[in-house]
Amino acid sequence: MRAAEVLALWEVGLSQIQAERALTLLAACCPQATRADLENMNIGKRDAMLLAFRERLFGPQFSGVTHCPERKTTLELAFLSAEVRTRAADDSSARFSFSFGEFEFTCRLPNSADLLAAVREGSSDLVTAALFERCVLEKRHRGVEVATASLPGEAIDAIVNEIDRRDPQANIRFALVCPDCSYHWEAIFDIVSFAWNEISAWATRLLRQVHTLAQAYGWREVDILSLNAWRRQAYLEMLGE
């Protein structure tokens, strides 16, 4: 991406919530796709494309930190994109049937349109409930349609697990162990957060470079951003940056 494109992308995403940022990043890597195409893409396919986009921008290496829920110990993580890449479901709109005991369900995989609609509900519990209602299209017990409230918890868990099984790229988790207290837990890998944080850091560095070069040479922002990264860095090194 050109420097000006990085800043434009960053400016758009600054005021957006996570689900909207995902679509902004996705539009940058799929400029030929319509907004409807992007919104209707299942989350696993979306994340697979964002993973490839991030890999093109920054390479296959990832690094990050997490914290032990028990002792709050900080753990550093280092991994490759291949380690968080799995199978993404191809058909975003296909319905599938699923049975659990005497219950039968018709479902589909969640997409960004579902996330955007669900987050308007507010609390995390309401978001989860809204996603469930949007993606579980039919619920029957012995052939009779039933409400979500009448479903046993085991049936709801079974549906969630089946959706995860059909679209594993949408739910990547690390199994972690604290080196201090041996506490075991799972940490979610969120490619949207990773990619956004790295682009945000990139944009901040660019702005700092623009400030330094403009102050030193009196150049316009557009002229500084038109320089390639190597030439900008050469001028900065001459200034002792």
TIVO-318209 format. One record per residue: residue in one letter; y, z, x of N, C-alpha, C in turn; residue number from 1. Coordinates in nm, 3 decimals, padded with zeros to 5 digits, m for minus. Layout:
N
SITE resn    n.py    n.pz    n.px   ca.py   ca.pz   ca.px    c.py    c.pz    c.px resi
SITE    a       Y       Z       X       Y       Z       X       Y       Z       X  NUM
...
//
This chain:
241
SITE resn    n.py    n.pz    n.px   ca.py   ca.pz   ca.px    c.py    c.pz    c.px resi
SITE    m m00.119  00.000  00.084  00.000  00.000  00.000  00.125  00.000  00.088    1
SITE    r  00.227 m00.073  00.043  00.354 m00.071  00.114  00.426  00.061  00.087    2
SITE    a  00.514  00.099  00.179  00.582  00.228  00.169  00.657  00.243  00.037    3
SITE    a  00.726  00.137 m00.004  00.801  00.144 m00.129  00.708  00.164 m00.248    4
SITE    e  00.588  00.106 m00.243  00.492  00.121 m00.351  00.441  00.264 m00.358    5
SITE    v  00.422  00.326 m00.242  00.377  00.466 m00.239  00.480  00.555 m00.307    6
SITE    l  00.608  00.537 m00.273  00.713  00.619 m00.332  00.726  00.594 m00.482    7
SITE    a  00.712  00.468 m00.524  00.722  00.438 m00.667  00.607  00.503 m00.743    8
SITE    l  00.486  00.497 m00.687  00.370  00.559 m00.750  00.389  00.710 m00.760    9
SITE    w  00.437  00.770 m00.653  00.460  00.914 m00.649  00.565  00.957 m00.751   10
SITE    e  00.672  00.880 m00.763  00.778  00.914 m00.858  00.726  00.912 m01.002   11
SITE    v  00.644  00.814 m01.033  00.588  00.805 m01.168  00.500  00.927 m01.196   12
SITE    g  00.415  00.964 m01.100  00.320  01.072 m01.122  00.377  01.211 m01.121   13
SITE    l  00.498  01.227 m01.065  00.556  01.361 m01.052  00.565  01.435 m01.184   14
SITE    s  00.603  01.366 m01.288  00.627  01.431 m01.417  00.506  01.423 m01.510   15
SITE    q  00.394  01.375 m01.460  00.278  01.353 m01.546  00.177  01.467 m01.536   16
SITE    i  00.100  01.484 m01.643 m00.013  01.575 m01.639 m00.130  01.505 m01.570   17
SITE    q m00.235  01.581 m01.540 m00.344  01.528 m01.460 m00.409  01.403 m01.520   18
SITE    a m00.433  01.405 m01.650 m00.498  01.290 m01.715 m00.412  01.165 m01.706   19
SITE    e m00.281  01.181 m01.713 m00.190  01.067 m01.702 m00.183  01.018 m01.557   20
SITE    r m00.182  01.112 m01.462 m00.181  01.072 m01.321 m00.304  00.991 m01.286   21
SITE    a m00.417  01.028 m01.343 m00.539  00.952 m01.317 m00.521  00.807 m01.357   22
SITE    l m00.458  00.783 m01.471 m00.435  00.646 m01.518 m00.331  00.575 m01.432   23
SITE    t m00.231  00.647 m01.384 m00.132  00.587 m01.295 m00.196  00.542 m01.165   24
SITE    l m00.282  00.626 m01.109 m00.353  00.590 m00.986 m00.448  00.474 m01.013   25
SITE    l m00.515  00.479 m01.127 m00.610  00.374 m01.162 m00.539  00.240 m01.179   26
SITE    a m00.421  00.241 m01.238 m00.344  00.118 m01.255 m00.304  00.059 m01.120   27
SITE    a m00.281  00.147 m01.021 m00.246  00.099 m00.887 m00.362  00.028 m00.820   28
SITE    c m00.484  00.071 m00.848 m00.600  00.007 m00.785 m00.661 m00.101 m00.873   29
SITE    c m00.618 m00.109 m01.000 m00.667 m00.214 m01.092 m00.547 m00.279 m01.162   30
SITE    p m00.459 m00.345 m01.088 m00.336 m00.398 m01.149 m00.361 m00.504 m01.254   31
SITE    q m00.480 m00.565 m01.253 m00.509 m00.670 m01.349 m00.556 m00.614 m01.484   32
SITE    a m00.590 m00.486 m01.490 m00.643 m00.425 m01.612 m00.530 m00.385 m01.706   33
SITE    t m00.557 m00.390 m01.836 m00.459 m00.345 m01.934 m00.466 m00.193 m01.947   34
SITE    r m00.364 m00.136 m02.007 m00.363  00.009 m02.030 m00.482  00.050 m02.117   35
SITE    a m00.512 m00.030 m02.218 m00.626  00.001 m02.305 m00.756 m00.001 m02.227   36
SITE    d m00.772 m00.097 m02.137 m00.893 m00.103 m02.055 m00.908  00.024 m01.974   37
SITE    l m00.799  00.070 m01.915 m00.803  00.190 m01.831 m00.834  00.314 m01.913   38
SITE    e m00.770  00.326 m02.029 m00.791  00.444 m02.112 m00.934  00.452 m02.166   39
SITE    n m00.995  00.337 m02.192 m01.129  00.335 m02.251 m01.241  00.337 m02.149   40
SITE    m m01.208  00.340 m02.022 m01.308  00.348 m01.916 m01.365  00.490 m01.913   41
SITE    n m01.498  00.502 m01.909 m01.555  00.637 m01.906 m01.513  00.709 m01.778   42
SITE    i m01.516  00.841 m01.781 m01.461  00.919 m01.672 m01.536  00.896 m01.541   43
SITE    g m01.667  00.878 m01.548 m01.743  00.853 m01.426 m01.702  00.723 m01.359   44
SITE    k m01.686  00.617 m01.437 m01.643  00.489 m01.380 m01.501  00.500 m01.327   45
SITE    r m01.414  00.569 m01.400 m01.278  00.593 m01.353 m01.279  00.662 m01.218   46
SITE    d m01.358  00.768 m01.206 m01.360  00.845 m01.081 m01.424  00.766 m00.967   47
SITE    a m01.522  00.682 m00.998 m01.582  00.598 m00.895 m01.478  00.500 m00.839   48
SITE    m m01.395  00.444 m00.926 m01.293  00.351 m00.881 m01.183  00.423 m00.803   49
SITE    l m01.148  00.543 m00.846 m01.047  00.620 m00.774 m01.100  00.665 m00.638   50
SITE    l m01.229  00.695 m00.629 m01.290  00.732 m00.502 m01.283  00.614 m00.404   51
SITE    a m01.313  00.493 m00.453 m01.304  00.375 m00.368 m01.159  00.347 m00.327   52
SITE    f m01.065  00.368 m00.420 m00.923  00.349 m00.392 m00.876  00.446 m00.284   53
SITE    r m00.914  00.571 m00.298 m00.876  00.672 m00.200 m00.937  00.641 m00.063   54
SITE    e m01.060  00.589 m00.064 m01.128  00.554  00.060 m01.055  00.440  00.132   55
SITE    r m01.004  00.342  00.056 m00.929  00.233  00.116 m00.798  00.282  00.177   56
SITE    l m00.737  00.380  00.113 m00.608  00.430  00.161 m00.621  00.524  00.280   57
SITE    f m00.719  00.614  00.275 m00.725  00.722  00.374 m00.856  00.730  00.451   58
SITE    g m00.951  00.644  00.420 m01.078  00.649  00.490 m01.181  00.734  00.417   59
SITE    p m01.303  00.745  00.472 m01.413  00.813  00.404 m01.416  00.965  00.422   60
SITE    q m01.334  01.018  00.514 m01.340  01.162  00.540 m01.256  01.241  00.440   61
SITE    f m01.310  01.351  00.394 m01.238  01.444  00.307 m01.234  01.581  00.374   62
SITE    s m01.127  01.653  00.354 m01.121  01.793  00.396 m01.041  01.870  00.292   63
SITE    g m01.078  01.994  00.271 m01.010  02.077  00.171 m01.048  02.222  00.189   64
SITE    v m00.995  02.304  00.102 m01.025  02.447  00.106 m01.058  02.494 m00.035   65
SITE    t m01.137  02.598 m00.043 m01.165  02.666 m00.168 m01.174  02.815 m00.138   66
SITE    h m01.191  02.895 m00.241 m01.189  03.040 m00.223 m01.309  03.104 m00.293   67
SITE    c m01.367  03.198 m00.227 m01.478  03.272 m00.285 m01.428  03.350 m00.407   68
SITE    p m01.490  03.334 m00.524 m01.445  03.407 m00.642 m01.462  03.558 m00.629   69
SITE    e m01.553  03.600 m00.542 m01.582  03.743 m00.529 m01.488  03.811 m00.430   70
SITE    r m01.478  03.757 m00.308 m01.399  03.820 m00.201 m01.267  03.749 m00.174   71
SITE    k m01.244  03.635 m00.238 m01.124  03.553 m00.216 m01.119  03.497 m00.075   72
SITE    t m01.231  03.497 m00.006 m01.238  03.439  00.128 m01.210  03.288  00.120   73
SITE    t m01.132  03.238  00.215 m01.101  03.095  00.219 m01.211  03.021  00.293   74
SITE    l m01.263  02.916  00.231 m01.364  02.831  00.292 m01.308  02.691  00.312   75
SITE    e m01.327  02.637  00.430 m01.287  02.500  00.457 m01.404  02.407  00.430   76
SITE    l m01.375  02.296  00.365 m01.478  02.198  00.332 m01.448  02.066  00.404   77
SITE    a m01.550  02.004  00.456 m01.538  01.871  00.517 m01.659  01.790  00.473   78
SITE    f m01.633  01.670  00.421 m01.743  01.587  00.371 m01.698  01.442  00.369   79
SITE    l m01.793  01.353  00.346 m01.767  01.210  00.340 m01.771  01.161  00.196   80
SITE    s m01.704  01.050  00.171 m01.701  00.996  00.034 m01.842  00.964 m00.015   81
SITE    a m01.930  00.923  00.076 m02.067  00.891  00.036 m02.139  01.012 m00.022   82
SITE    e m02.097  01.132  00.018 m02.163  01.254 m00.029 m02.120  01.292 m00.170   83
SITE    v m02.012  01.233 m00.219 m01.966  01.263 m00.356 m01.968  01.137 m00.442   84
SITE    r m02.038  01.037 m00.395 m02.053  00.913 m00.473 m02.193  00.908 m00.532   85
SITE    t m02.200  00.889 m00.662 m02.329  00.878 m00.728 m02.320  00.766 m00.830   86
SITE    r m02.410  00.765 m00.924 m02.411  00.658 m01.023 m02.309  00.684 m01.133   87
SITE    a m02.231  00.581 m01.165 m02.136  00.589 m01.277 m02.188  00.501 m01.390   88
SITE    a m02.178  00.550 m01.512 m02.223  00.472 m01.627 m02.139  00.345 m01.639   89
SITE    d m02.203  00.233 m01.672 m02.134  00.105 m01.677 m02.062  00.082 m01.809   90
SITE    d m02.130  00.108 m01.919 m02.075  00.076 m02.051 m01.996  00.194 m02.105   91
SITE    s m01.865  00.177 m02.115 m01.778  00.288 m02.155 m01.784  00.317 m02.304   92
SITE    s m01.817  00.217 m02.385 m01.807  00.235 m02.530 m01.942  00.250 m02.599   93
SITE    a m02.052  00.235 m02.526 m02.184  00.237 m02.588 m02.216  00.374 m02.647   94
SITE    r m02.274  00.371 m02.765 m02.322  00.494 m02.826 m02.466  00.520 m02.783   95
SITE    f m02.505  00.644 m02.783 m02.644  00.677 m02.755 m02.690  00.788 m02.848   96
SITE    s m02.818  00.788 m02.877 m02.877  00.890 m02.964 m02.946  00.995 m02.879   97
SITE    f m02.945  01.117 m02.930 m03.001  01.228 m02.856 m03.055  01.330 m02.954   98
SITE    s m03.172  01.384 m02.927 m03.235  01.483 m03.016 m03.254  01.614 m02.943   99
SITE    f m03.240  01.720 m03.019 m03.267  01.855 m02.967 m03.331  01.934 m03.081  100
SITE    g m03.460  01.959 m03.069 m03.531  02.027 m03.176 m03.523  01.947 m03.305  101
SITE    e m03.474  02.009 m03.410 m03.460  01.941 m03.538 m03.323  01.876 m03.556  102
SITE    f m03.244  01.876 m03.451 m03.110  01.816 m03.456 m03.112  01.677 m03.393  103
SITE    e m03.033  01.588 m03.451 m03.015  01.454 m03.397 m02.866  01.426 m03.385  104
SITE    f m02.828  01.361 m03.275 m02.687  01.337 m03.247 m02.664  01.192 m03.206  105
SITE    t m02.547  01.141 m03.242 m02.499  01.013 m03.190 m02.373  01.043 m03.110  106
SITE    c m02.373  01.003 m02.984 m02.264  01.039 m02.893 m02.215  00.918 m02.816  107
SITE    r m02.106  00.937 m02.746 m02.059  00.842 m02.646 m01.997  00.922 m02.531  108
SITE    l m01.978  00.855 m02.418 m01.922  00.922 m02.302 m01.771  00.939 m02.316  109
SITE    p m01.716  01.049 m02.268 m01.570  01.069 m02.276 m01.494  00.974 m02.186  110
SITE    n m01.371  00.942 m02.225 m01.285  00.855 m02.147 m01.146  00.916 m02.137  111
SITE    s m01.053  00.846 m02.073 m00.919  00.901 m02.054 m00.842  00.914 m02.185  112
SITE    a m00.867  00.825 m02.280 m00.802  00.838 m02.410 m00.843  00.969 m02.476  113
SITE    d m00.969  01.007 m02.460 m01.016  01.134 m02.515 m00.947  01.252 m02.446  114
SITE    l m00.935  01.244 m02.313 m00.869  01.352 m02.239 m00.723  01.367 m02.281  115
SITE    l m00.654  01.255 m02.294 m00.513  01.261 m02.332 m00.495  01.319 m02.472  116
SITE    a m00.584  01.282 m02.562 m00.576  01.337 m02.698 m00.612  01.485 m02.700  117
SITE    a m00.711  01.523 m02.619 m00.758  01.662 m02.621 m00.657  01.757 m02.560  118
SITE    v m00.588  01.716 m02.454 m00.496  01.809 m02.387 m00.379  01.847 m02.476  119
SITE    r m00.353  01.769 m02.579 m00.245  01.804 m02.671 m00.278  01.928 m02.753  120
SITE    e m00.407  01.968 m02.749 m00.449  02.085 m02.826 m00.403  02.215 m02.763  121
SITE    g m00.372  02.214 m02.633 m00.318  02.334 m02.570 m00.418  02.407 m02.483  122
SITE    s m00.481  02.512 m02.536 m00.569  02.598 m02.456 m00.694  02.523 m02.414  123
SITE    s m00.759  02.572 m02.307 m00.878  02.506 m02.254 m00.992  02.505 m02.356  124
SITE    d m01.003  02.611 m02.435 m01.109  02.615 m02.537 m01.086  02.507 m02.643  125
SITE    l m00.961  02.489 m02.684 m00.930  02.387 m02.785 m00.948  02.247 m02.728  126
SITE    v m00.916  02.230 m02.598 m00.936  02.100 m02.534 m01.084  02.065 m02.533  127
SITE    t m01.168  02.163 m02.495 m01.312  02.141 m02.492 m01.365  02.106 m02.630  128
SITE    a m01.318  02.179 m02.732 m01.362  02.152 m02.869 m01.319  02.014 m02.915  129
SITE    a m01.197  01.974 m02.880 m01.148  01.842 m02.921 m01.228  01.731 m02.853  130
SITE    l m01.261  01.748 m02.727 m01.343  01.649 m02.656 m01.480  01.637 m02.721  131
SITE    f m01.538  01.751 m02.756 m01.670  01.751 m02.820 m01.666  01.673 m02.950  132
SITE    e m01.565  01.699 m03.032 m01.555  01.632 m03.161 m01.534  01.481 m03.146  133
SITE    r m01.460  01.440 m03.045 m01.434  01.298 m03.025 m01.556  01.223 m02.973  134
SITE    c m01.639  01.292 m02.895 m01.751  01.224 m02.828 m01.885  01.243 m02.898  135
SITE    v m01.896  01.345 m02.982 m02.018  01.363 m03.061 m01.987  01.309 m03.199  136
SITE    l m02.029  01.188 m03.224 m01.985  01.114 m03.343 m02.061  01.153 m03.469  137
SITE    e m02.190  01.187 m03.454 m02.271  01.227 m03.568 m02.357  01.346 m03.528  138
SITE    k m02.369  01.440 m03.621 m02.450  01.561 m03.600 m02.535  01.583 m03.724  139
SITE    r m02.665  01.576 m03.707 m02.756  01.588 m03.824 m02.865  01.690 m03.796  140
SITE    h m02.896  01.764 m03.901 m03.008  01.858 m03.896 m03.107  01.819 m04.006  141
SITE    r m03.225  01.776 m03.964 m03.326  01.725 m04.059 m03.268  01.614 m04.145  142
SITE    g m03.186  01.530 m04.082 m03.130  01.414 m04.150 m03.002  01.439 m04.226  143
SITE    v m02.957  01.565 m04.235 m02.837  01.600 m04.310 m02.722  01.625 m04.213  144
SITE    e m02.606  01.563 m04.239 m02.489  01.581 m04.155 m02.443  01.728 m04.157  145
SITE    v m02.414  01.783 m04.039 m02.371  01.923 m04.029 m02.243  01.930 m03.948  146
SITE    a m02.173  02.044 m03.961 m02.050  02.067 m03.887 m02.082  02.126 m03.751  147
SITE    t m01.989  02.110 m03.658 m02.007  02.165 m03.524 m02.026  02.316 m03.529  148
SITE    a m01.955  02.382 m03.618 m01.962  02.529 m03.626 m02.103  02.578 m03.658  149
SITE    s m02.185  02.495 m03.719 m02.320  02.538 m03.757 m02.423  02.508 m03.648  150
SITE    l m02.380  02.447 m03.538 m02.473  02.414 m03.429 m02.501  02.536 m03.343  151
SITE    p m02.626  02.560 m03.306 m02.654  02.669 m03.213 m02.600  02.636 m03.074  152
SITE    g m02.568  02.740 m02.998 m02.514  02.719 m02.865 m02.605  02.637 m02.776  153
SITE    e m02.737  02.654 m02.795 m02.833  02.579 m02.713 m02.821  02.429 m02.738  154
SITE    a m02.794  02.390 m02.861 m02.780  02.248 m02.894 m02.654  02.191 m02.830  155
SITE    i m02.546  02.267 m02.836 m02.421  02.223 m02.774 m02.439  02.206 m02.624  156
SITE    d m02.504  02.304 m02.561 m02.529  02.295 m02.416 m02.615  02.173 m02.384  157
SITE    a m02.711  02.144 m02.469 m02.800  02.030 m02.447 m02.722  01.898 m02.453  158
SITE    i m02.628  01.889 m02.546 m02.546  01.768 m02.557 m02.462  01.750 m02.431  159
SITE    v m02.396  01.857 m02.387 m02.312  01.851 m02.267 m02.396  01.809 m02.147  160
SITE    n m02.515  01.867 m02.133 m02.602  01.832 m02.021 m02.646  01.686 m02.027  161
SITE    e m02.669  01.636 m02.148 m02.711  01.495 m02.163 m02.596  01.401 m02.124  162
SITE    i m02.474  01.435 m02.162 m02.359  01.354 m02.123 m02.343  01.354 m01.972  163
SITE    d m02.359  01.472 m01.910 m02.351  01.480 m01.764 m02.461  01.397 m01.698  164
SITE    r m02.579  01.400 m01.755 m02.691  01.325 m01.698 m02.665  01.175 m01.704  165
SITE    r m02.602  01.130 m01.811 m02.577  00.987 m01.828 m02.457  00.938 m01.747  166
SITE    d m02.369  01.029 m01.707 m02.251  00.989 m01.630 m02.226  01.090 m01.519  167
SITE    p m02.316  01.095 m01.420 m02.309  01.202 m01.318 m02.184  01.197 m01.231  168
SITE    q m02.123  01.078 m01.213 m02.004  01.071 m01.130 m01.887  01.149 m01.189  169
SITE    a m01.893  01.176 m01.318 m01.785  01.248 m01.385 m01.792  01.398 m01.364  170
SITE    n m01.899  01.447 m01.303 m01.914  01.592 m01.289 m01.979  01.624 m01.154  171
SITE    i m01.904  01.603 m01.047 m01.952  01.631 m00.911 m01.918  01.775 m00.875  172
SITE    r m02.018  01.848 m00.829 m01.999  01.989 m00.793 m02.062  02.018 m00.657  173
SITE    f m02.000  02.112 m00.586 m02.055  02.160 m00.461 m02.121  02.296 m00.485  174
SITE    a m02.241  02.313 m00.434 m02.306  02.444 m00.434 m02.263  02.517 m00.307  175
SITE    l m02.192  02.627 m00.323 m02.132  02.696 m00.209 m02.185  02.838 m00.196  176
SITE    v m02.180  02.888 m00.073 m02.220  03.025 m00.041 m02.114  03.086  00.049  177
SITE    c m02.062  03.200  00.011 m01.960  03.267  00.091 m02.023  03.323  00.219  178
SITE    p m01.970  03.292  00.336 m02.027  03.344  00.460 m02.006  03.494  00.479  179
SITE    d m01.911  03.552  00.405 m01.883  03.695  00.420 m01.968  03.783  00.329  180
SITE    c m01.986  03.737  00.203 m02.055  03.823  00.106 m02.179  03.758  00.045  181
SITE    s m02.209  03.634  00.085 m02.327  03.560  00.037 m02.321  03.529 m00.112  182
SITE    y m02.202  03.533 m00.171 m02.187  03.500 m00.312 m02.209  03.350 m00.332  183
SITE    h m02.286  03.314 m00.434 m02.314  03.174 m00.465 m02.228  03.128 m00.584  184
SITE    w m02.171  03.011 m00.574 m02.099  02.954 m00.688 m02.088  02.803 m00.672  185
SITE    e m02.037  02.738 m00.777 m02.017  02.594 m00.774 m01.868  02.562 m00.781  186
SITE    a m01.826  02.467 m00.699 m01.688  02.421 m00.700 m01.685  02.276 m00.747  187
SITE    i m01.595  02.245 m00.838 m01.584  02.109 m00.891 m01.506  02.021 m00.794  188
SITE    f m01.557  01.902 m00.769 m01.484  01.803 m00.690 m01.403  01.715 m00.786  189
SITE    d m01.272  01.715 m00.769 m01.183  01.639 m00.857 m01.112  01.533 m00.774  190
SITE    i m01.158  01.409 m00.784 m01.099  01.302 m00.705 m00.954  01.277 m00.743  191
SITE    v m00.917  01.303 m00.867 m00.777  01.281 m00.908 m00.685  01.374 m00.830  192
SITE    s m00.721  01.502 m00.822 m00.639  01.598 m00.748 m00.632  01.563 m00.600  193
SITE    f m00.748  01.529 m00.543 m00.751  01.493 m00.401 m00.659  01.375 m00.373  194
SITE    a m00.677  01.266 m00.449 m00.600  01.145 m00.423 m00.451  01.169 m00.447  195
SITE    w m00.418  01.242 m00.554 m00.276  01.267 m00.582 m00.212  01.352 m00.474  196
SITE    n m00.278  01.458 m00.430 m00.222  01.544 m00.327 m00.197  01.468 m00.197  197
SITE    e m00.288  01.378 m00.163 m00.272  01.301 m00.040 m00.159  01.199 m00.053  198
SITE    i m00.147  01.135 m00.169 m00.037  01.042 m00.190  00.096  01.116 m00.193  199
SITE    s  00.096  01.235 m00.253  00.217  01.316 m00.257  00.261  01.355 m00.116  200
SITE    a  00.165  01.392 m00.031  00.198  01.427  00.108  00.249  01.304  00.184  201
SITE    w  00.188  01.189  00.158  00.231  01.064  00.219  00.375  01.032  00.180  202
SITE    a  00.405  01.043  00.051  00.539  01.014  00.002  00.643  01.109  00.063  203
SITE    t  00.606  01.236  00.075  00.698  01.333  00.134  00.727  01.300  00.280  204
SITE    r  00.624  01.257  00.354  00.645  01.217  00.493  00.737  01.095  00.500  205
SITE    l  00.717  01.000  00.408  00.802  00.882  00.407  00.948  00.919  00.383  206
SITE    l  00.972  01.007  00.289  01.109  01.048  00.260  01.173  01.118  00.380  207
SITE    r  01.093  01.197  00.450  01.144  01.264  00.569  01.178  01.162  00.678  208
SITE    q  01.095  01.059  00.690  01.122  00.954  00.788  01.249  00.877  00.751  209
SITE    v  01.264  00.848  00.622  01.385  00.778  00.576  01.508  00.861  00.608  210
SITE    h  01.502  00.990  00.579  01.615  01.078  00.606  01.651  01.079  00.754  211
SITE    t  01.552  01.092  00.840  01.577  01.099  00.984  01.636  00.969  01.037  212
SITE    l  01.577  00.856  01.000  01.624  00.728  01.050  01.758  00.688  00.992  213
SITE    a  01.780  00.720  00.866  01.909  00.689  00.803  02.019  00.771  00.868  214
SITE    q  01.990  00.897  00.896  02.088  00.985  00.957  02.121  00.941  01.100  215
SITE    a  02.018  00.892  01.171  02.037  00.855  01.311  02.100  00.717  01.328  216
SITE    y  02.058  00.621  01.245  02.102  00.483  01.265  02.191  00.428  01.153  217
SITE    g  02.202  00.501  01.043  02.283  00.453  00.932  02.218  00.343  00.852  218
SITE    w  02.084  00.331  00.864  02.013  00.226  00.791  01.997  00.263  00.644  219
SITE    r  01.981  00.162  00.561  01.955  00.183  00.419  01.807  00.216  00.397  220
SITE    e  01.781  00.286  00.286  01.642  00.322  00.256  01.555  00.198  00.245  221
SITE    v  01.603  00.095  00.177  01.522 m00.024  00.156  01.485 m00.089  00.289  222
SITE    d  01.576 m00.084  00.387  01.547 m00.144  00.517  01.446 m00.061  00.595  223
SITE    i  01.458  00.071  00.585  01.363  00.158  00.656  01.223  00.142  00.598  224
SITE    l  01.214  00.137  00.466  01.083  00.124  00.402  01.021 m00.013  00.426  225
SITE    s  01.103 m00.113  00.456  01.048 m00.246  00.484  00.984 m00.254  00.621  226
SITE    l  01.015 m00.158  00.710  00.951 m00.153  00.841  00.804 m00.114  00.825  227
SITE    n  00.717 m00.168  00.909  00.579 m00.121  00.902  00.568  00.017  00.963  228
SITE    a  00.457  00.084  00.939  00.441  00.223  00.981  00.453  00.239  01.132  229
SITE    w  00.401  00.143  01.209  00.407  00.153  01.354  00.550  00.148  01.405  230
SITE    r  00.629  00.059  01.346  00.767  00.047  01.393  00.850  00.169  01.353  231
SITE    r  00.830  00.219  01.232  00.900  00.342  01.192  00.867  00.455  01.288  232
SITE    q  00.737  00.467  01.322  00.696  00.574  01.411  00.756  00.557  01.551  233
SITE    a  00.768  00.433  01.597  00.826  00.409  01.730  00.970  00.456  01.735  234
SITE    y  01.046  00.426  01.630  01.185  00.472  01.625  01.191  00.624  01.617  235
SITE    l  01.103  00.685  01.540  01.102  00.830  01.529  01.070  00.895  01.662  236
SITE    e  00.978  00.836  01.738  00.943  00.892  01.870  01.062  00.881  01.966  237
SITE    m  01.140  00.776  01.953  01.259  00.763  02.036  01.361  00.874  02.005  238
SITE    l  01.355  00.920  01.879  01.445  01.029  01.840  01.386  01.166  01.866  239
SITE    g  01.263  01.168  01.921  01.199  01.296  01.952  01.130  01.358  01.834  240
SITE    e  01.102  01.280  01.729  01.035  01.334  01.610  00.884  01.337  01.631  241
//
